[in-house]
Amino acid sequence: MSHDKERENIRAAIDRLLAGTPLRSDGALTVLALAAEADVKHVLTHRHTDLKDEFYAKVRAQRQVPDSERKLREELKKTKERLAELIEENKRQQAEIEMFTRVVNLLTVENDQLRGQHNGNRNPVVPLVRRPTT
């Protein structure tokens, strides 16, 4: 394909994408979609960088957010929400850990006290006396 024909195809593809009437691509406002729409491979990033820049300038001028950016913003929003949930869950777990630590410490002290009471007694087990049933 000639240089002029490539540029003509790219400009037509820009117009179709911006109008929302793609023929060969998914219609996303990205360089990949533009290359697919214009039926050119890597020429946008190598030979026709001015047209790539023009495309992005037109996208910004129409105040349209490219699909790729929209998806990334949505993913970022979900990630921030999940992070906030995990931070709250972590705080709850930290509070539980502190409570369980206090319980274990208290039980350790009580256990030590009970062992100390029985150290002087040779037989700490006291048999239960059966009471006669009537």
Kinemage of the C-alpha trace (Angstrom):
@kinemage 1
@onewidth
@group {chain A} dominant
@subgroup {mainchain}
@vectorlist {calphas} color= white
{ca met a 1} P 0.000 0.000 0.000
{ca ser a 2} L 1.353 3.427 -0.893
{ca his a 3} L 2.202 6.041 1.725
{ca asp a 4} L -0.610 8.349 0.569
{ca lys a 5} L -3.154 5.499 0.499
{ca glu a 6} L -2.191 4.526 4.079
{ca arg a 7} L -2.718 8.098 5.270
{ca glu a 8} L -6.048 8.287 3.453
{ca asn a 9} L -7.191 5.021 5.071
{ca ile a 10} L -6.064 6.199 8.511
{ca arg a 11} L -7.896 9.525 8.194
{ca ala a 12} L -11.073 7.723 7.064
{ca ala a 13} L -10.715 5.325 9.988
{ca ile a 14} L -10.333 8.279 12.393
{ca asp a 15} L -13.556 9.767 11.071
{ca arg a 16} L -15.447 6.462 11.412
{ca leu a 17} L -14.219 5.827 14.951
{ca leu a 18} L -15.042 9.333 16.116
{ca ala a 19} L -18.477 9.067 14.502
{ca gly a 20} L -19.049 5.722 16.233
{ca thr a 21} L -19.441 3.798 12.978
{ca pro a 22} L -16.503 1.367 12.835
{ca leu a 23} L -16.293 -1.178 10.030
{ca arg a 24} L -13.269 -3.330 10.947
{ca ser a 25} L -12.672 -2.770 14.672
{ca asp a 26} L -14.459 -2.867 18.007
{ca gly a 27} L -14.879 0.919 17.882
{ca ala a 28} L -12.641 1.648 20.849
{ca leu a 29} L -10.880 4.999 20.729
{ca thr a 30} L -7.402 3.477 20.845
{ca val a 31} L -4.458 3.234 18.472
{ca leu a 32} L -4.989 -0.516 18.174
{ca ala a 33} L -8.581 -0.034 17.103
{ca leu a 34} L -7.511 2.740 14.730
{ca ala a 35} L -4.892 0.469 13.134
{ca ala a 36} L -7.471 -2.315 12.749
{ca glu a 37} L -10.042 0.111 11.391
{ca ala a 38} L -7.563 1.531 8.858
{ca asp a 39} L -6.334 -1.983 8.024
{ca val a 40} L -2.726 -1.043 8.750
{ca lys a 41} L -0.456 -2.812 11.202
{ca his a 42} L 2.395 -0.949 12.890
{ca val a 43} L 2.556 2.067 10.628
{ca leu a 44} L 0.759 4.307 13.125
{ca thr a 45} L 3.495 3.924 15.700
{ca his a 46} L 6.355 3.985 13.200
{ca arg a 47} L 5.525 5.929 10.039
{ca his a 48} L 2.415 7.962 10.771
{ca thr a 49} L 2.921 9.122 14.342
{ca asp a 50} L 1.482 12.506 13.412
{ca leu a 51} L -1.840 10.856 12.540
{ca lys a 52} L -1.788 8.925 15.814
{ca asp a 53} L -1.266 12.204 17.686
{ca glu a 54} L -3.985 13.859 15.616
{ca phe a 55} L -6.365 11.030 16.467
{ca tyr a 56} L -5.772 11.391 20.209
{ca ala a 57} L -6.117 15.168 19.971
{ca lys a 58} L -9.496 14.776 18.264
{ca val a 59} L -10.598 12.280 20.897
{ca arg a 60} L -9.676 14.747 23.653
{ca ala a 61} L -11.329 17.615 21.768
{ca gln a 62} L -14.603 15.686 21.695
{ca arg a 63} L -14.198 15.150 25.427
{ca gln a 64} L -14.590 11.438 24.918
{ca val a 65} L -12.719 9.110 27.198
{ca pro a 66} L -11.148 6.210 25.320
{ca asp a 67} L -12.578 2.812 26.236
{ca ser a 68} L -9.206 1.649 27.518
{ca glu a 69} L -9.018 4.610 29.902
{ca arg a 70} L -12.637 4.129 30.972
{ca lys a 71} L -11.941 0.468 31.766
{ca leu a 72} L -8.803 1.377 33.698
{ca arg a 73} L -10.676 4.018 35.706
{ca glu a 74} L -13.424 1.510 36.536
{ca glu a 75} L -10.831 -1.061 37.563
{ca leu a 76} L -9.056 1.550 39.713
{ca lys a 77} L -12.350 2.473 41.395
{ca lys a 78} L -13.113 -1.180 42.182
{ca thr a 79} L -9.572 -1.713 43.437
{ca lys a 80} L -9.810 1.299 45.761
{ca glu a 81} L -13.148 0.043 47.105
{ca arg a 82} L -11.687 -3.425 47.706
{ca leu a 83} L -8.651 -1.886 49.394
{ca ala a 84} L -10.900 0.079 51.758
{ca glu a 85} L -12.801 -3.130 52.604
{ca leu a 86} L -9.559 -4.988 53.278
{ca ile a 87} L -8.253 -2.182 55.490
{ca glu a 88} L -11.448 -2.330 57.587
{ca glu a 89} L -11.259 -6.124 57.779
{ca asn a 90} L -7.631 -5.857 58.867
{ca lys a 91} L -8.577 -3.394 61.634
{ca arg a 92} L -11.275 -5.787 62.897
{ca gln a 93} L -8.846 -8.691 62.861
{ca gln a 94} L -6.211 -6.663 64.724
{ca ala a 95} L -8.779 -5.838 67.425
{ca glu a 96} L -9.702 -9.527 67.717
{ca ile a 97} L -6.032 -10.515 67.957
{ca glu a 98} L -5.517 -8.021 70.784
{ca met a 99} L -8.591 -9.371 72.608
{ca phe a 100} L -7.459 -12.998 72.196
{ca thr a 101} L -3.973 -12.025 73.406
{ca arg a 102} L -5.475 -10.574 76.597
{ca val a 103} L -7.606 -13.707 77.104
{ca val a 104} L -4.609 -16.006 76.636
{ca asn a 105} L -2.552 -13.920 79.074
{ca leu a 106} L -5.350 -14.010 81.665
{ca leu a 107} L -5.778 -17.761 81.287
{ca thr a 108} L -2.020 -18.246 81.616
{ca val a 109} L -1.988 -16.273 84.883
{ca glu a 110} L -4.980 -18.217 86.226
{ca asn a 111} L -3.388 -21.509 85.196
{ca asp a 112} L -0.145 -20.570 86.964
{ca gln a 113} L -2.108 -19.611 90.110
{ca leu a 114} L -4.010 -22.895 90.102
{ca arg a 115} L -0.818 -24.897 89.651
{ca gly a 116} L 0.755 -22.975 92.540
{ca gln a 117} L -2.155 -23.840 94.829
{ca his a 118} L -1.742 -27.538 94.157
{ca asn a 119} L 2.059 -27.733 94.366
{ca gly a 120} L 1.965 -28.160 98.193
{ca asn a 121} L -0.712 -30.826 97.991
{ca arg a 122} L 0.581 -34.290 97.043
{ca asn a 123} L -2.720 -35.397 95.633
{ca pro a 124} L -4.550 -32.460 94.100
{ca val a 125} L -7.378 -34.714 92.935
{ca val a 126} L -10.222 -34.770 95.443
{ca pro a 127} L -12.630 -37.708 95.071
{ca leu a 128} L -16.283 -36.859 94.954
{ca val a 129} L -18.356 -38.551 97.597
{ca arg a 130} L -21.338 -40.389 96.245
{ca arg a 131} L -24.517 -39.551 98.023
{ca pro a 132} L -27.069 -42.212 98.386
{ca thr a 133} L -30.082 -41.809 96.216
{ca thr a 134} L -33.464 -42.092 97.788
